[in-house]
Amino acid sequence: MNIADHAQLAELAERVGLAGGRVRDFLTSDEGSAEVRAQLAAARREGVTTVPRFVFDDGREIVGITSTEALGDALRQVGAQPVGEAARSRAAERTSEATAGE
C-alpha cells in the first residue's frame, strides 16, 4: 500500500465505510491544513523532533522506532497506574496550545 496514492487511500476509506468521493475531495484540498500546521507547531514547542513519540503520564518517553515488546511493556505499566492530576493538566494544556492557532 502506497499511503501517498490518493486513489488507494480513497479505496481503503470506502472499504471501511467512508465516502470515497469525500475522501478524494479532502485529499486534493487544503482542508485541515491549518489544523495540521497548529499541531506541528505545538509539537515543535514541546521538543518533538522524531515520530513516533510516546510520552507517558510519569514523564517517560519512547522516541523513534522501538520493539513491539518494549512498547507493550510500557503501555502495560502505564495502564496499571491511575491517571494523575498532573497528567490531566498537561493534556489540557496541550489541547489548548494546539487549538490556540485556529
N, C-alpha and C positions, 0 to 999 in steps of 0.2 A: 504494500500500500504506500503510495506516494502522498503524504499529507499536504503537499503543496499543489496537488492536482485538484482543482475545483470540481471537476466532473466526478472524481472518485469520492470526494467529501460529500457532494450532494447525493450521490448514490447511497453512501453509507448512512447519511441522515435519513433518507427515505426508508431504509431497512429498519431503522429504529423508530419510525413513526413520525418523523418531522416532514414538513412540506419541502420537497426538493427545490421547487421554484423559489421559495422564500430564502432557502439556504444559498442558492446561486446568486440571488439578488444581493444578499447580505455580503457575500464574499467579494463581489465586484464593486461594492460601495465603500464609502468612508464611515459608515455607521459603526459605532463602537470605538472609533479611533481615539476620541478624546478620553474615553474611559481607560483604554489601554495605556495611553501616554501618562495619565494620572497615576495608574498603578505602577508603571515603570519608575516614575519619579519618586513615589513613596518607597519603593524597594531600594532605589539608589540611596535615599536618605538613611535607610536602615542598614546600609552597607552590603546589600545583596549584590554579589558580582558573579555568582555561579548558580545555575539551576541544574538539578533540583536542589532546593534548600529546605530543610525541615527544622523549624525552631520549636522546641518543646517548652511547656509551662515552667519547667525547672531551669530554663536557660540553656540547656544542652542543645547543640545543633549538629545536624548531619549535613555536610556540604558536598555537593557533587554526587557522583555515582557511587553507590555502596552496594554491598551484597544484600540479597533479599533477607538473609538470616539476620544481619545486623539491623536492618530497618525493622524487621519483625520484632526483634528483641526490644528495640527502643519503643516501638508502639505498644507492646505488651506492658512494659514498665510504666509508661505514661498512662495507659488505660487503667492501671491498678491504682492510680493516685487521683484523689478528688481535685477538681479544678479550683484553684485558689483565687482569691480576690485580685491579686496582682496580675494573674493571667487574664482575668476578665477585663481588667483595666487596660492592659496592653492591647488586647484585641479591640476594644472600643476605640482606643487611640489610633490604631492602625486604620480602622474603618473610617474614622473622622478625617484622617490625613488623606486617604485615598479619594474621598468624596469632596474634599475641600476645593479641588481644582475644577469641579463641574460647573 
